[in-house]
């Protein structure tokens, strides 16, 4: 059973109002249990940007750098498999 999606918009706004950078706020949301998808939805709502832009902002943050690095490594591995006909 999956957990319900939580709206972190108010928490994100509060953190920014308290002087935190967007990256610091995203890091704190992650510590609080926010998923990368919830962070993307929060950034999209806050900035009024497209899904692609919100995804880029979250994935380029240091808060989610480890996820980005694992994803890129997995994609490189898939590309190598394709090159060798696996």
Secondary structure, 3 states (H helix, E strand, C coil): CCCCCCCCHHHHHHHHHCCCCHHHHHHHHHHCCCCHHHHHHHHHHHHCCCHHHHHHHHHCCHHHHHHHHHHHHHHHHHHHHHHCCC
